[in-house]
Amino acid sequence: MPSKSKPLSKAELAAYEAQRDLASELLQAVREMKAGQVQVVTSPVIEARKKTGLSQSQFAALLGVSVRTLQGWEQGRKQPSGAARTLLAIANTNPKALLAVAGK
């Protein structure tokens, strides 16, 4: 696997891709999953939402953000700021309190 320190040039990327054995890589990944060697990555935002029992659209509405914004937070592409961080912390530590305030 190439180094992650700098982007590959087009020629380097083509050479790397030409030598890969995708079938072998996929089989190895399946073996690792079956052996329990793969961990599911989750985010604190996903955990907070799941603790409330709400869907993405319901949770986004509760926080006053778009579903797309919530998805960005959950996928780590964006970071919540200000009041959203506070609401997420409340959802994570005391989801019933957040739901009670929201009238759910």
C-alpha positions as CSV (number, residue, x, y, z in Angstrom):
1,M,0.0,0.0,0.0
2,P,1.3,3.4,-0.8
3,S,2.5,5.9,1.8
4,K,-0.2,8.3,3.0
5,S,2.3,11.1,3.5
6,K,1.8,12.8,0.1
7,P,-0.6,12.3,-2.8
8,L,0.6,10.0,-5.6
9,S,1.2,11.4,-9.1
10,K,-1.1,10.1,-11.9
11,A,1.7,7.7,-13.0
12,E,2.4,6.4,-9.5
13,L,-1.3,5.9,-8.9
14,A,-1.7,4.0,-12.2
15,A,1.3,1.8,-11.4
16,Y,-0.1,1.1,-7.9
17,E,-3.5,0.2,-9.2
18,A,-2.1,-2.0,-12.0
19,Q,-0.3,-4.2,-9.4
20,R,-3.3,-4.6,-7.0
21,D,-5.2,-7.9,-6.6
22,L,-8.6,-6.6,-5.7
23,A,-10.1,-10.1,-5.4
24,S,-7.4,-11.0,-2.9
25,E,-8.0,-7.8,-0.9
26,L,-11.7,-8.4,-0.8
27,L,-11.3,-12.0,0.4
28,Q,-8.9,-10.8,3.1
29,A,-11.4,-8.2,4.3
30,V,-14.1,-10.8,4.5
31,R,-11.8,-13.1,6.5
32,E,-11.1,-10.3,8.9
33,M,-14.8,-9.5,9.3
34,K,-15.6,-13.2,10.0
35,A,-12.8,-13.4,12.5
36,G,-14.1,-10.3,14.3
37,Q,-11.0,-8.3,13.5
38,V,-13.0,-5.4,12.1
39,Q,-14.5,-2.8,14.3
40,V,-17.5,-0.6,13.3
41,V,-16.6,3.0,13.5
42,T,-19.3,5.2,15.1
43,S,-19.4,8.9,16.1
44,P,-20.5,10.6,19.2
45,V,-23.2,12.2,17.1
46,I,-24.6,8.9,16.0
47,E,-24.5,7.6,19.6
48,A,-26.3,10.7,20.9
49,R,-29.0,10.3,18.2
50,K,-29.4,6.6,18.9
51,K,-29.8,7.2,22.6
52,T,-32.8,9.4,21.9
53,G,-34.3,6.7,19.6
54,L,-35.0,9.2,16.9
55,S,-34.4,8.9,13.2
56,Q,-32.0,11.2,11.4
57,S,-34.8,13.5,10.2
58,Q,-36.5,13.6,13.6
59,F,-33.2,14.3,15.4
60,A,-32.2,17.0,12.9
61,A,-35.6,18.7,13.4
62,L,-35.1,18.5,17.1
63,L,-31.7,20.2,16.9
64,G,-32.9,22.7,14.3
65,V,-30.5,21.7,11.5
66,S,-31.0,20.0,8.1
67,V,-30.7,16.3,7.7
68,R,-27.7,16.9,5.4
69,T,-25.9,18.9,8.2
70,L,-26.7,16.0,10.7
71,Q,-25.3,13.5,8.2
72,G,-22.2,15.6,7.8
73,W,-21.7,15.5,11.6
74,E,-22.3,11.8,11.8
75,Q,-19.8,11.1,9.0
76,G,-17.2,13.4,10.4
77,R,-17.2,15.7,7.4
78,K,-18.4,18.6,9.5
79,Q,-18.2,19.5,13.2
80,P,-21.1,20.9,15.2
81,S,-20.5,24.2,16.9
82,G,-22.0,26.3,19.7
83,A,-25.4,25.3,20.9
84,A,-25.5,22.2,18.7
85,R,-22.5,20.8,20.7
86,T,-24.3,21.5,23.9
87,L,-27.5,19.8,22.8
88,L,-25.5,16.8,21.6
89,A,-23.8,16.6,25.0
90,I,-27.2,16.6,26.7
91,A,-28.6,14.0,24.2
92,N,-25.6,11.8,25.0
93,T,-25.7,12.1,28.8
94,N,-29.4,12.6,29.4
95,P,-31.5,11.9,26.3
96,K,-34.8,11.9,28.3
97,A,-34.1,15.5,29.3
98,L,-33.7,16.6,25.7
99,L,-36.8,14.7,24.6
100,A,-38.8,16.2,27.5
101,V,-37.8,19.7,26.6
102,A,-38.7,19.0,23.0
103,G,-42.1,17.6,24.0
104,K,-41.4,14.2,22.6
